[in-house]
Amino acid sequence: MESIAKTLIIITLVYYLIKGLIYLVLWQATYKIQERALAEKRKRLKKKDLEESIWLTDQDDNQ
């Protein structure tokens, strides 16, 4: 009976270890995806601001 209890404890610990590793990998992947998305957003906004400033400069030159 003691052998079965040890086996169940080991199986349970292995289960939680694997589950924790999977969550850790998913968390890291999500974090990297978020960082890339924020970088793209910053890049888009910077490009939009640059285009807007060029457009405003052209408008001032025409007047």
LOBA-91140 format. One record per atom (N, C-alpha, C): atom name; x, y, z; residue number from 1; residue in three letters. Coordinates in Angstrom, 3 decimals, decimal comma, always signed. Layout:
BEGIN
<atom=CA	c1=X	c2=Y	c3=Z	seq=NUM	type=ALA>
...
This chain:
BEGIN
<atom=N	c1=+0,817	c2=-1,198	c3=+0,000	seq=1	type=MET>
<atom=CA	c1=+0,000	c2=+0,000	c3=+0,000	seq=1	type=MET>
<atom=C	c1=+0,863	c2=+1,266	c3=+0,000	seq=1	type=MET>
<atom=N	c1=+1,967	c2=+1,215	c3=+0,704	seq=2	type=GLU>
<atom=CA	c1=+2,868	c2=+2,362	c3=+0,765	seq=2	type=GLU>
<atom=C	c1=+3,460	c2=+2,661	c3=-0,607	seq=2	type=GLU>
<atom=N	c1=+3,692	c2=+1,646	c3=-1,389	seq=3	type=SER>
<atom=CA	c1=+4,255	c2=+1,801	c3=-2,727	seq=3	type=SER>
<atom=C	c1=+3,272	c2=+2,544	c3=-3,642	seq=3	type=SER>
<atom=N	c1=+1,999	c2=+2,224	c3=-3,511	seq=4	type=ILE>
<atom=CA	c1=+0,972	c2=+2,883	c3=-4,329	seq=4	type=ILE>
<atom=C	c1=+0,886	c2=+4,372	c3=-3,960	seq=4	type=ILE>
<atom=N	c1=+0,957	c2=+4,674	c3=-2,681	seq=5	type=ALA>
<atom=CA	c1=+0,888	c2=+6,062	c3=-2,222	seq=5	type=ALA>
<atom=C	c1=+2,082	c2=+6,859	c3=-2,760	seq=5	type=ALA>
<atom=N	c1=+3,273	c2=+6,294	c3=-2,696	seq=6	type=LYS>
<atom=CA	c1=+4,453	c2=+6,967	c3=-3,218	seq=6	type=LYS>
<atom=C	c1=+4,319	c2=+7,203	c3=-4,723	seq=6	type=LYS>
<atom=N	c1=+3,822	c2=+6,196	c3=-5,422	seq=7	type=THR>
<atom=CA	c1=+3,638	c2=+6,317	c3=-6,864	seq=7	type=THR>
<atom=C	c1=+2,647	c2=+7,426	c3=-7,191	seq=7	type=THR>
<atom=N	c1=+1,542	c2=+7,484	c3=-6,457	seq=8	type=LEU>
<atom=CA	c1=+0,541	c2=+8,533	c3=-6,694	seq=8	type=LEU>
<atom=C	c1=+1,107	c2=+9,925	c3=-6,400	seq=8	type=LEU>
<atom=N	c1=+1,889	c2=+10,031	c3=-5,342	seq=9	type=ILE>
<atom=CA	c1=+2,510	c2=+11,314	c3=-5,018	seq=9	type=ILE>
<atom=C	c1=+3,476	c2=+11,733	c3=-6,116	seq=9	type=ILE>
<atom=N	c1=+4,276	c2=+10,819	c3=-6,600	seq=10	type=ILE>
<atom=CA	c1=+5,230	c2=+11,118	c3=-7,667	seq=10	type=ILE>
<atom=C	c1=+4,496	c2=+11,523	c3=-8,946	seq=10	type=ILE>
<atom=N	c1=+3,449	c2=+10,787	c3=-9,284	seq=11	type=ILE>
<atom=CA	c1=+2,666	c2=+11,102	c3=-10,483	seq=11	type=ILE>
<atom=C	c1=+2,046	c2=+12,488	c3=-10,358	seq=11	type=ILE>
<atom=N	c1=+1,516	c2=+12,798	c3=-9,168	seq=12	type=THR>
<atom=CA	c1=+0,909	c2=+14,109	c3=-8,938	seq=12	type=THR>
<atom=C	c1=+1,952	c2=+15,226	c3=-9,069	seq=12	type=THR>
<atom=N	c1=+3,129	c2=+15,035	c3=-8,478	seq=13	type=LEU>
<atom=CA	c1=+4,184	c2=+16,042	c3=-8,575	seq=13	type=LEU>
<atom=C	c1=+4,660	c2=+16,230	c3=-10,006	seq=13	type=LEU>
<atom=N	c1=+4,790	c2=+15,146	c3=-10,749	seq=14	type=VAL>
<atom=CA	c1=+5,203	c2=+15,236	c3=-12,145	seq=14	type=VAL>
<atom=C	c1=+4,140	c2=+15,979	c3=-12,961	seq=14	type=VAL>
<atom=N	c1=+2,869	c2=+15,685	c3=-12,671	seq=15	type=TYR>
<atom=CA	c1=+1,768	c2=+16,359	c3=-13,361	seq=15	type=TYR>
<atom=C	c1=+1,851	c2=+17,874	c3=-13,150	seq=15	type=TYR>
<atom=N	c1=+2,011	c2=+18,296	c3=-11,890	seq=16	type=TYR>
<atom=CA	c1=+2,070	c2=+19,729	c3=-11,596	seq=16	type=TYR>
<atom=C	c1=+3,350	c2=+20,377	c3=-12,149	seq=16	type=TYR>
<atom=N	c1=+4,428	c2=+19,643	c3=-12,191	seq=17	type=LEU>
<atom=CA	c1=+5,656	c2=+20,157	c3=-12,780	seq=17	type=LEU>
<atom=C	c1=+5,469	c2=+20,419	c3=-14,269	seq=17	type=LEU>
<atom=N	c1=+4,912	c2=+19,446	c3=-14,972	seq=18	type=ILE>
<atom=CA	c1=+4,675	c2=+19,602	c3=-16,413	seq=18	type=ILE>
<atom=C	c1=+3,670	c2=+20,719	c3=-16,670	seq=18	type=ILE>
<atom=N	c1=+2,612	c2=+20,771	c3=-15,860	seq=19	type=LYS>
<atom=CA	c1=+1,610	c2=+21,823	c3=-16,001	seq=19	type=LYS>
<atom=C	c1=+2,251	c2=+23,204	c3=-15,785	seq=19	type=LYS>
<atom=N	c1=+3,089	c2=+23,318	c3=-14,783	seq=20	type=GLY>
<atom=CA	c1=+3,775	c2=+24,579	c3=-14,511	seq=20	type=GLY>
<atom=C	c1=+4,693	c2=+24,983	c3=-15,645	seq=20	type=GLY>
<atom=N	c1=+5,410	c2=+24,019	c3=-16,213	seq=21	type=LEU>
<atom=CA	c1=+6,296	c2=+24,318	c3=-17,346	seq=21	type=LEU>
<atom=C	c1=+5,508	c2=+24,785	c3=-18,568	seq=21	type=LEU>
<atom=N	c1=+4,365	c2=+24,152	c3=-18,799	seq=22	type=ILE>
<atom=CA	c1=+3,521	c2=+24,567	c3=-19,929	seq=22	type=ILE>
<atom=C	c1=+3,022	c2=+25,992	c3=-19,719	seq=22	type=ILE>
<atom=N	c1=+2,555	c2=+26,306	c3=-18,507	seq=23	type=TYR>
<atom=CA	c1=+2,101	c2=+27,663	c3=-18,218	seq=23	type=TYR>
<atom=C	c1=+3,230	c2=+28,678	c3=-18,366	seq=23	type=TYR>
<atom=N	c1=+4,420	c2=+28,308	c3=-17,950	seq=24	type=LEU>
<atom=CA	c1=+5,568	c2=+29,200	c3=-18,069	seq=24	type=LEU>
<atom=C	c1=+5,878	c2=+29,485	c3=-19,540	seq=24	type=LEU>
<atom=N	c1=+5,858	c2=+28,467	c3=-20,366	seq=25	type=VAL>
<atom=CA	c1=+6,114	c2=+28,643	c3=-21,800	seq=25	type=VAL>
<atom=C	c1=+5,035	c2=+29,513	c3=-22,430	seq=25	type=VAL>
<atom=N	c1=+3,774	c2=+29,261	c3=-22,088	seq=26	type=LEU>
<atom=CA	c1=+2,680	c2=+30,065	c3=-22,638	seq=26	type=LEU>
<atom=C	c1=+2,788	c2=+31,523	c3=-22,195	seq=26	type=LEU>
<atom=N	c1=+3,162	c2=+31,749	c3=-20,941	seq=27	type=TRP>
<atom=CA	c1=+3,309	c2=+33,102	c3=-20,431	seq=27	type=TRP>
<atom=C	c1=+4,421	c2=+33,839	c3=-21,172	seq=27	type=TRP>
<atom=N	c1=+5,546	c2=+33,168	c3=-21,389	seq=28	type=GLN>
<atom=CA	c1=+6,655	c2=+33,779	c3=-22,109	seq=28	type=GLN>
<atom=C	c1=+6,265	c2=+34,106	c3=-23,548	seq=28	type=GLN>
<atom=N	c1=+5,551	c2=+33,186	c3=-24,193	seq=29	type=ALA>
<atom=CA	c1=+5,124	c2=+33,417	c3=-25,574	seq=29	type=ALA>
<atom=C	c1=+4,169	c2=+34,602	c3=-25,645	seq=29	type=ALA>
<atom=N	c1=+3,241	c2=+34,669	c3=-24,714	seq=30	type=THR>
<atom=CA	c1=+2,285	c2=+35,776	c3=-24,681	seq=30	type=THR>
<atom=C	c1=+2,998	c2=+37,095	c3=-24,450	seq=30	type=THR>
<atom=N	c1=+3,980	c2=+37,109	c3=-23,564	seq=31	type=TYR>
<atom=CA	c1=+4,733	c2=+38,324	c3=-23,278	seq=31	type=TYR>
<atom=C	c1=+5,484	c2=+38,808	c3=-24,514	seq=31	type=TYR>
<atom=N	c1=+6,104	c2=+37,880	c3=-25,236	seq=32	type=LYS>
<atom=CA	c1=+6,846	c2=+38,262	c3=-26,435	seq=32	type=LYS>
<atom=C	c1=+5,913	c2=+38,779	c3=-27,524	seq=32	type=LYS>
<atom=N	c1=+4,747	c2=+38,154	c3=-27,659	seq=33	type=ILE>
<atom=CA	c1=+3,768	c2=+38,617	c3=-28,643	seq=33	type=ILE>
<atom=C	c1=+3,306	c2=+40,028	c3=-28,290	seq=33	type=ILE>
<atom=N	c1=+3,076	c2=+40,271	c3=-27,013	seq=34	type=GLN>
<atom=CA	c1=+2,648	c2=+41,594	c3=-26,561	seq=34	type=GLN>
<atom=C	c1=+3,736	c2=+42,636	c3=-26,841	seq=34	type=GLN>
<atom=N	c1=+4,978	c2=+42,299	c3=-26,565	seq=35	type=GLU>
<atom=CA	c1=+6,081	c2=+43,234	c3=-26,816	seq=35	type=GLU>
<atom=C	c1=+6,181	c2=+43,570	c3=-28,307	seq=35	type=GLU>
<atom=N	c1=+6,053	c2=+42,565	c3=-29,159	seq=36	type=ARG>
<atom=CA	c1=+6,113	c2=+42,817	c3=-30,599	seq=36	type=ARG>
<atom=C	c1=+4,957	c2=+43,708	c3=-31,050	seq=36	type=ARG>
<atom=N	c1=+3,762	c2=+43,455	c3=-30,504	seq=37	type=ALA>
<atom=CA	c1=+2,591	c2=+44,254	c3=-30,872	seq=37	type=ALA>
<atom=C	c1=+2,769	c2=+45,703	c3=-30,438	seq=37	type=ALA>
<atom=N	c1=+3,292	c2=+45,922	c3=-29,247	seq=38	type=LEU>
<atom=CA	c1=+3,524	c2=+47,290	c3=-28,780	seq=38	type=LEU>
<atom=C	c1=+4,586	c2=+47,996	c3=-29,618	seq=38	type=LEU>
<atom=N	c1=+5,612	c2=+47,273	c3=-30,007	seq=39	type=ALA>
<atom=CA	c1=+6,661	c2=+47,859	c3=-30,850	seq=39	type=ALA>
<atom=C	c1=+6,083	c2=+48,255	c3=-32,212	seq=39	type=ALA>
<atom=N	c1=+5,247	c2=+47,396	c3=-32,770	seq=40	type=GLU>
<atom=CA	c1=+4,605	c2=+47,705	c3=-34,052	seq=40	type=GLU>
<atom=C	c1=+3,695	c2=+48,919	c3=-33,923	seq=40	type=GLU>
<atom=N	c1=+2,976	c2=+49,000	c3=-32,808	seq=41	type=LYS>
<atom=CA	c1=+2,078	c2=+50,135	c3=-32,591	seq=41	type=LYS>
<atom=C	c1=+2,883	c2=+51,434	c3=-32,493	seq=41	type=LYS>
<atom=N	c1=+3,986	c2=+51,408	c3=-31,743	seq=42	type=ARG>
<atom=CA	c1=+4,839	c2=+52,590	c3=-31,633	seq=42	type=ARG>
<atom=C	c1=+5,382	c2=+52,994	c3=-33,005	seq=42	type=ARG>
<atom=N	c1=+5,782	c2=+51,994	c3=-33,776	seq=43	type=LYS>
<atom=CA	c1=+6,326	c2=+52,247	c3=-35,106	seq=43	type=LYS>
<atom=C	c1=+5,264	c2=+52,886	c3=-36,010	seq=43	type=LYS>
<atom=N	c1=+4,039	c2=+52,340	c3=-35,950	seq=44	type=ARG>
<atom=CA	c1=+2,934	c2=+52,874	c3=-36,747	seq=44	type=ARG>
<atom=C	c1=+2,627	c2=+54,318	c3=-36,363	seq=44	type=ARG>
<atom=N	c1=+2,558	c2=+54,584	c3=-35,055	seq=45	type=LEU>
<atom=CA	c1=+2,250	c2=+55,934	c3=-34,595	seq=45	type=LEU>
<atom=C	c1=+3,355	c2=+56,916	c3=-34,982	seq=45	type=LEU>
<atom=N	c1=+4,600	c2=+56,475	c3=-34,885	seq=46	type=LYS>
<atom=CA	c1=+5,722	c2=+57,328	c3=-35,259	seq=46	type=LYS>
<atom=C	c1=+5,653	c2=+57,662	c3=-36,746	seq=46	type=LYS>
<atom=N	c1=+5,347	c2=+56,656	c3=-37,567	seq=47	type=LYS>
<atom=CA	c1=+5,234	c2=+56,872	c3=-39,011	seq=47	type=LYS>
<atom=C	c1=+4,069	c2=+57,816	c3=-39,315	seq=47	type=LYS>
<atom=N	c1=+2,951	c2=+57,645	c3=-38,607	seq=48	type=LYS>
<atom=CA	c1=+1,782	c2=+58,494	c3=-38,804	seq=48	type=LYS>
<atom=C	c1=+2,110	c2=+59,938	c3=-38,425	seq=48	type=LYS>
<atom=N	c1=+2,789	c2=+60,126	c3=-37,297	seq=49	type=ASP>
<atom=CA	c1=+3,178	c2=+61,476	c3=-36,874	seq=49	type=ASP>
<atom=C	c1=+4,119	c2=+62,114	c3=-37,884	seq=49	type=ASP>
<atom=N	c1=+5,055	c2=+61,337	c3=-38,400	seq=50	type=LEU>
<atom=CA	c1=+5,994	c2=+61,855	c3=-39,395	seq=50	type=LEU>
<atom=C	c1=+5,262	c2=+62,280	c3=-40,660	seq=50	type=LEU>
<atom=N	c1=+4,346	c2=+61,435	c3=-41,126	seq=51	type=GLU>
<atom=CA	c1=+3,582	c2=+61,779	c3=-42,328	seq=51	type=GLU>
<atom=C	c1=+2,724	c2=+63,016	c3=-42,092	seq=51	type=GLU>
<atom=N	c1=+2,154	c2=+63,124	c3=-40,900	seq=52	type=GLU>
<atom=CA	c1=+1,320	c2=+64,280	c3=-40,580	seq=52	type=GLU>
<atom=C	c1=+2,152	c2=+65,558	c3=-40,535	seq=52	type=GLU>
<atom=N	c1=+3,356	c2=+65,469	c3=-39,962	seq=53	type=SER>
<atom=CA	c1=+4,207	c2=+66,661	c3=-39,900	seq=53	type=SER>
<atom=C	c1=+4,670	c2=+67,064	c3=-41,296	seq=53	type=SER>
<atom=N	c1=+4,922	c2=+66,100	c3=-42,161	seq=54	type=ILE>
<atom=CA	c1=+5,299	c2=+66,406	c3=-43,545	seq=54	type=ILE>
<atom=C	c1=+4,128	c2=+67,074	c3=-44,254	seq=54	type=ILE>
<atom=N	c1=+2,925	c2=+66,567	c3=-44,031	seq=55	type=TRP>
<atom=CA	c1=+1,735	c2=+67,131	c3=-44,661	seq=55	type=TRP>
<atom=C	c1=+1,511	c2=+68,561	c3=-44,181	seq=55	type=TRP>
<atom=N	c1=+1,668	c2=+68,788	c3=-42,875	seq=56	type=LEU>
<atom=CA	c1=+1,493	c2=+70,139	c3=-42,342	seq=56	type=LEU>
<atom=C	c1=+2,547	c2=+71,088	c3=-42,896	seq=56	type=LEU>
<atom=N	c1=+3,767	c2=+70,604	c3=-43,049	seq=57	type=THR>
<atom=CA	c1=+4,843	c2=+71,424	c3=-43,615	seq=57	type=THR>
<atom=C	c1=+4,519	c2=+71,791	c3=-45,064	seq=57	type=THR>
<atom=N	c1=+3,992	c2=+70,838	c3=-45,804	seq=58	type=ASP>
<atom=CA	c1=+3,607	c2=+71,105	c3=-47,196	seq=58	type=ASP>
<atom=C	c1=+2,465	c2=+72,129	c3=-47,246	seq=58	type=ASP>
<atom=N	c1=+1,534	c2=+72,032	c3=-46,327	seq=59	type=GLN>
<atom=CA	c1=+0,429	c2=+72,987	c3=-46,285	seq=59	type=GLN>
<atom=C	c1=+0,928	c2=+74,400	c3=-45,998	seq=59	type=GLN>
<atom=N	c1=+1,895	c2=+74,498	c3=-45,073	seq=60	type=ASP>
<atom=CA	c1=+2,457	c2=+75,816	c3=-44,746	seq=60	type=ASP>
<atom=C	c1=+3,219	c2=+76,406	c3=-45,931	seq=60	type=ASP>
<atom=N	c1=+3,898	c2=+75,550	c3=-46,676	seq=61	type=ASP>
<atom=CA	c1=+4,665	c2=+76,013	c3=-47,819	seq=61	type=ASP>
<atom=C	c1=+3,746	c2=+76,528	c3=-48,935	seq=61	type=ASP>
<atom=N	c1=+2,593	c2=+75,916	c3=-49,067	seq=62	type=ASN>
<atom=CA	c1=+1,655	c2=+76,309	c3=-50,120	seq=62	type=ASN>
<atom=C	c1=+0,979	c2=+77,648	c3=-49,813	seq=62	type=ASN>
<atom=N	c1=+0,928	c2=+78,035	c3=-48,574	seq=63	type=GLN>
<atom=CA	c1=+0,227	c2=+79,277	c3=-48,230	seq=63	type=GLN>
<atom=C	c1=+1,117	c2=+80,411	c3=-48,347	seq=63	type=GLN>
